[in-house]
Amino acid sequence: MTLVAGIWVKSLTGSSSAAAAVAVCIYAPSLFSPLAGLLVDRVRRRRFLVLVNLASSAALLPLLLVDSAGRVWLIYAAMLAYGISLVLVDPAENALFAVMLPPDVRRSVNGLRLALQEGGKLVAPALGAGLYVLVGGGAVAAVDAATFALAAFAMTRLRFDEPKPTRTRRRWRAELLAGFRHVRAVPVLRSTAVAAAVAMVVAGCVTAAQYELVDALHQPPGFLGVLTGLLGAGSVVAGLVSGRLVRRLGERRLAVLGLVNGALGYLLYLTALLPAALVGAFVLGFALPWTVVAVINLAQRTTPNDLQGRVSSVVTLLLFAPQPLAHAFGAFAIATIDFRILYIAAAAVTLSAALWLSRRPELIENSGNRDDSPRVGVAK
């Protein structure tokens, strides 16, 4: 739906800038993720997810009325609602997993969840665009609304003992900043989150370089789809094996391994040789998933139940809030700097982050398989 929304606006208005505004609507709510985390920690997460998914489904139905440029504002409103949904659902799901699942199951579920998401990113845009061409945007909106309703129904089928939300008398500002304080107070979580944030910023900065890479490979622009497909395939595999690797290596070492994969992928890209670029795309597919899964597992493991939502939101903010600036920098840099230099810099920064994280003395530790957070409910 996010891809189709931009295509839909472009077809109705003829304006690329109007189409690009769709992304602003989707990602702008991420700036308020700490508030979302505070809300998630004050409600029962299962019931909350049911309501958010139902509201998201209802928010897409007005798109059935869009038939002219004069009603494009309905697309913007629906995508803003979708962006709010993303901000609310992610910390609620992470918090729910933390209290619902035993540690060994949770590690596998986080990896499987990532694999499903990455697989969806490969398949859903093409299916959505094809459906849009065949029957129009209203049909895509109806299908998407149905998936939210299905998600809400699935949530109602969960059976486990969810604790009541904890009430405190602290001021709202202290409550809002509690997630930041917790991340700062847990050395292994703080350092791993910082390293992951660096990896995400680097990935955003070199996004524009991939277009120059395709030119250097003497391939048409559409060849970028091949590289993206290989990267997505690597991400799916990374998600499927991450649970087993977390059990064997611990979260911090998995994050280091992801960073090393990122550096290797960038080095393969800068060769501008077709076989190396194809391998590099697949290798890069492991980098961010392993790093992000490591941070998610670590946050769940080291955080008490009443802080799960806020800590998850802080992690989301650290990872994704810098992305607009990173992409803007990359778009500016590629106009003045050779893409090989950007990839060299990306590999150097990513590898430095891996070495820094691997040698932090306070982290040679207990960051392995021990579960430090209280598990309150178990799925039945």
PAPA-343326 format. One line per field, with one value per residue (C-alpha): residue number from 1; residue in one letter; x, y, z. Coordinates in steps of 0.5 Angstrom, whole numbers, plus 500, padded with zeros to 3 digits. Layout:
i = NUM, ...
aa = A, ...
xx = X, ...
yy = Y, ...
zz = Z, ...
***
This chain:
i = 1, 2, 3, 4, 5, 6, 7, 8, 9, 10, 11, 12, 13, 14, 15, 16, 17, 18, 19, 20, 21, 22, 23, 24, 25, 26, 27, 28, 29, 30, 31, 32, 33, 34, 35, 36, 37, 38, 39, 40, 41, 42, 43, 44, 45, 46, 47, 48, 49, 50, 51, 52, 53, 54, 55, 56, 57, 58, 59, 60, 61, 62, 63, 64, 65, 66, 67, 68, 69, 70, 71, 72, 73, 74, 75, 76, 77, 78, 79, 80, 81, 82, 83, 84, 85, 86, 87, 88, 89, 90, 91, 92, 93, 94, 95, 96, 97, 98, 99, 100, 101, 102, 103, 104, 105, 106, 107, 108, 109, 110, 111, 112, 113, 114, 115, 116, 117, 118, 119, 120, 121, 122, 123, 124, 125, 126, 127, 128, 129, 130, 131, 132, 133, 134, 135, 136, 137, 138, 139, 140, 141, 142, 143, 144, 145, 146, 147, 148, 149, 150, 151, 152, 153, 154, 155, 156, 157, 158, 159, 160, 161, 162, 163, 164, 165, 166, 167, 168, 169, 170, 171, 172, 173, 174, 175, 176, 177, 178, 179, 180, 181, 182, 183, 184, 185, 186, 187, 188, 189, 190, 191, 192, 193, 194, 195, 196, 197, 198, 199, 200, 201, 202, 203, 204, 205, 206, 207, 208, 209, 210, 211, 212, 213, 214, 215, 216, 217, 218, 219, 220, 221, 222, 223, 224, 225, 226, 227, 228, 229, 230, 231, 232, 233, 234, 235, 236, 237, 238, 239, 240, 241, 242, 243, 244, 245, 246, 247, 248, 249, 250, 251, 252, 253, 254, 255, 256, 257, 258, 259, 260, 261, 262, 263, 264, 265, 266, 267, 268, 269, 270, 271, 272, 273, 274, 275, 276, 277, 278, 279, 280, 281, 282, 283, 284, 285, 286, 287, 288, 289, 290, 291, 292, 293, 294, 295, 296, 297, 298, 299, 300, 301, 302, 303, 304, 305, 306, 307, 308, 309, 310, 311, 312, 313, 314, 315, 316, 317, 318, 319, 320, 321, 322, 323, 324, 325, 326, 327, 328, 329, 330, 331, 332, 333, 334, 335, 336, 337, 338, 339, 340, 341, 342, 343, 344, 345, 346, 347, 348, 349, 350, 351, 352, 353, 354, 355, 356, 357, 358, 359, 360, 361, 362, 363, 364, 365, 366, 367, 368, 369, 370, 371, 372, 373, 374, 375, 376, 377, 378, 379, 380
aa = M, T, L, V, A, G, I, W, V, K, S, L, T, G, S, S, S, A, A, A, A, V, A, V, C, I, Y, A, P, S, L, F, S, P, L, A, G, L, L, V, D, R, V, R, R, R, R, F, L, V, L, V, N, L, A, S, S, A, A, L, L, P, L, L, L, V, D, S, A, G, R, V, W, L, I, Y, A, A, M, L, A, Y, G, I, S, L, V, L, V, D, P, A, E, N, A, L, F, A, V, M, L, P, P, D, V, R, R, S, V, N, G, L, R, L, A, L, Q, E, G, G, K, L, V, A, P, A, L, G, A, G, L, Y, V, L, V, G, G, G, A, V, A, A, V, D, A, A, T, F, A, L, A, A, F, A, M, T, R, L, R, F, D, E, P, K, P, T, R, T, R, R, R, W, R, A, E, L, L, A, G, F, R, H, V, R, A, V, P, V, L, R, S, T, A, V, A, A, A, V, A, M, V, V, A, G, C, V, T, A, A, Q, Y, E, L, V, D, A, L, H, Q, P, P, G, F, L, G, V, L, T, G, L, L, G, A, G, S, V, V, A, G, L, V, S, G, R, L, V, R, R, L, G, E, R, R, L, A, V, L, G, L, V, N, G, A, L, G, Y, L, L, Y, L, T, A, L, L, P, A, A, L, V, G, A, F, V, L, G, F, A, L, P, W, T, V, V, A, V, I, N, L, A, Q, R, T, T, P, N, D, L, Q, G, R, V, S, S, V, V, T, L, L, L, F, A, P, Q, P, L, A, H, A, F, G, A, F, A, I, A, T, I, D, F, R, I, L, Y, I, A, A, A, A, V, T, L, S, A, A, L, W, L, S, R, R, P, E, L, I, E, N, S, G, N, R, D, D, S, P, R, V, G, V, A, K
xx = 500, 506, 508, 502, 500, 506, 504, 497, 498, 503, 498, 492, 497, 502, 507, 513, 514, 506, 508, 514, 510, 507, 513, 513, 506, 509, 515, 513, 510, 516, 519, 514, 516, 517, 510, 508, 512, 510, 502, 504, 507, 500, 496, 495, 498, 494, 488, 492, 494, 487, 484, 490, 489, 482, 483, 488, 483, 478, 483, 484, 477, 476, 481, 475, 472, 479, 477, 480, 486, 481, 481, 488, 488, 485, 491, 495, 491, 491, 498, 499, 494, 499, 505, 502, 500, 507, 510, 504, 505, 512, 513, 507, 509, 516, 513, 508, 513, 518, 512, 509, 515, 520, 527, 529, 522, 523, 530, 527, 520, 524, 528, 522, 518, 524, 524, 517, 518, 524, 520, 514, 518, 520, 513, 508, 510, 510, 504, 501, 503, 501, 494, 494, 495, 489, 484, 486, 488, 481, 482, 489, 486, 481, 486, 490, 485, 483, 490, 489, 483, 486, 492, 487, 483, 489, 491, 484, 486, 492, 492, 496, 497, 498, 500, 496, 500, 504, 502, 507, 506, 512, 511, 510, 517, 520, 516, 517, 525, 525, 526, 532, 535, 535, 538, 544, 544, 545, 552, 551, 545, 547, 553, 550, 544, 549, 553, 547, 545, 552, 550, 543, 546, 552, 547, 542, 548, 550, 543, 544, 551, 547, 545, 552, 554, 549, 552, 559, 557, 554, 547, 541, 537, 532, 538, 538, 532, 536, 541, 535, 532, 539, 539, 532, 534, 540, 535, 530, 536, 539, 532, 531, 538, 539, 535, 540, 546, 543, 543, 550, 554, 550, 547, 553, 557, 551, 551, 559, 558, 552, 557, 563, 558, 556, 563, 565, 559, 561, 568, 565, 561, 566, 570, 565, 565, 559, 560, 563, 557, 552, 555, 556, 548, 547, 552, 549, 543, 545, 548, 542, 538, 543, 545, 537, 535, 541, 539, 531, 533, 538, 533, 527, 532, 535, 528, 523, 516, 514, 519, 519, 515, 519, 525, 523, 521, 528, 531, 527, 528, 536, 535, 530, 530, 537, 535, 532, 538, 543, 539, 539, 547, 548, 544, 548, 555, 554, 553, 560, 564, 566, 561, 567, 570, 563, 563, 570, 568, 562, 566, 571, 566, 562, 568, 571, 564, 565, 572, 569, 563, 567, 573, 568, 571, 565, 561, 566, 560, 554, 551, 550, 544, 542, 535, 535, 528, 522, 518, 511, 506, 507, 503, 498
yy = 500, 505, 504, 504, 511, 514, 511, 513, 521, 521, 519, 523, 530, 528, 531, 527, 532, 531, 523, 524, 527, 520, 518, 524, 522, 515, 517, 524, 520, 516, 523, 522, 514, 516, 518, 512, 508, 511, 510, 502, 502, 504, 499, 492, 491, 485, 489, 495, 492, 489, 496, 499, 494, 495, 503, 502, 498, 503, 509, 505, 505, 512, 511, 507, 514, 517, 518, 525, 530, 533, 527, 526, 529, 522, 519, 523, 522, 515, 514, 519, 514, 508, 512, 513, 505, 503, 507, 504, 497, 496, 497, 494, 488, 488, 489, 483, 478, 480, 478, 472, 468, 464, 467, 461, 462, 469, 469, 465, 469, 475, 472, 469, 476, 479, 474, 475, 482, 482, 477, 481, 487, 483, 481, 486, 492, 488, 485, 492, 495, 490, 490, 497, 497, 492, 494, 501, 504, 502, 495, 495, 499, 494, 488, 492, 494, 486, 485, 489, 486, 479, 482, 484, 477, 474, 478, 476, 469, 470, 466, 468, 472, 479, 483, 489, 496, 499, 506, 511, 518, 521, 527, 525, 528, 523, 518, 520, 520, 513, 509, 513, 513, 505, 505, 509, 505, 498, 499, 493, 495, 502, 500, 495, 501, 506, 501, 499, 506, 508, 502, 505, 512, 509, 505, 511, 515, 510, 509, 514, 510, 504, 508, 510, 503, 500, 505, 502, 495, 497, 495, 499, 502, 496, 492, 495, 491, 485, 487, 489, 482, 479, 483, 482, 474, 475, 479, 473, 468, 472, 473, 465, 463, 469, 466, 460, 465, 469, 463, 461, 468, 472, 479, 483, 478, 477, 485, 485, 480, 484, 490, 486, 483, 490, 492, 486, 488, 495, 493, 488, 494, 498, 493, 495, 488, 484, 478, 481, 486, 480, 477, 484, 485, 478, 479, 486, 483, 480, 486, 490, 484, 481, 488, 490, 483, 483, 490, 488, 481, 485, 491, 485, 481, 487, 491, 490, 489, 496, 499, 495, 500, 506, 502, 499, 506, 509, 504, 505, 513, 511, 507, 510, 518, 520, 516, 523, 526, 520, 520, 527, 527, 521, 525, 531, 527, 523, 529, 531, 525, 518, 512, 508, 513, 513, 505, 506, 511, 506, 500, 504, 507, 500, 496, 501, 500, 493, 493, 498, 494, 488, 491, 494, 492, 493, 488, 482, 480, 477, 479, 472, 467, 469, 473, 479, 481, 478, 474, 475, 471, 465, 464, 458
zz = 500, 501, 494, 491, 495, 492, 485, 486, 488, 482, 477, 480, 480, 475, 481, 483, 489, 491, 491, 495, 500, 502, 505, 509, 512, 513, 517, 520, 526, 528, 531, 537, 538, 545, 547, 543, 548, 554, 552, 551, 558, 561, 557, 556, 550, 547, 547, 545, 539, 537, 537, 533, 528, 527, 527, 522, 518, 518, 516, 509, 507, 506, 500, 496, 495, 492, 484, 483, 484, 489, 494, 494, 501, 503, 501, 505, 511, 511, 510, 516, 520, 517, 520, 527, 527, 525, 531, 536, 533, 534, 541, 543, 539, 542, 549, 548, 546, 552, 557, 553, 551, 554, 552, 548, 544, 544, 540, 535, 534, 533, 528, 524, 525, 521, 516, 515, 514, 509, 505, 505, 503, 497, 495, 497, 493, 486, 488, 490, 484, 480, 483, 482, 475, 474, 478, 481, 488, 492, 491, 494, 500, 501, 501, 506, 510, 510, 513, 519, 520, 520, 524, 530, 529, 530, 536, 540, 539, 544, 550, 556, 563, 561, 567, 569, 567, 573, 575, 578, 581, 577, 573, 566, 564, 568, 565, 558, 559, 563, 557, 555, 562, 562, 555, 558, 564, 561, 558, 553, 551, 550, 546, 542, 540, 538, 534, 530, 530, 526, 521, 520, 518, 514, 510, 509, 507, 501, 499, 493, 491, 488, 482, 481, 482, 477, 472, 473, 472, 465, 467, 466, 472, 472, 474, 481, 482, 482, 487, 491, 491, 493, 499, 501, 500, 504, 510, 510, 511, 516, 520, 520, 523, 527, 533, 533, 533, 538, 543, 541, 540, 545, 542, 542, 538, 533, 532, 531, 526, 522, 522, 519, 514, 512, 511, 507, 503, 502, 500, 495, 492, 491, 486, 481, 478, 477, 480, 486, 487, 486, 492, 496, 495, 498, 504, 505, 506, 513, 516, 518, 520, 525, 528, 529, 531, 536, 539, 540, 543, 548, 549, 551, 555, 560, 561, 566, 563, 565, 561, 555, 551, 552, 551, 545, 542, 544, 540, 534, 535, 535, 529, 524, 526, 523, 516, 513, 514, 512, 505, 504, 505, 501, 495, 496, 497, 491, 486, 488, 491, 487, 489, 491, 496, 499, 500, 502, 508, 509, 510, 514, 519, 520, 521, 526, 530, 530, 533, 538, 540, 540, 545, 550, 556, 560, 555, 556, 560, 561, 554, 552, 553, 560, 561, 565, 565, 569, 564, 567, 562, 558, 552, 553
***
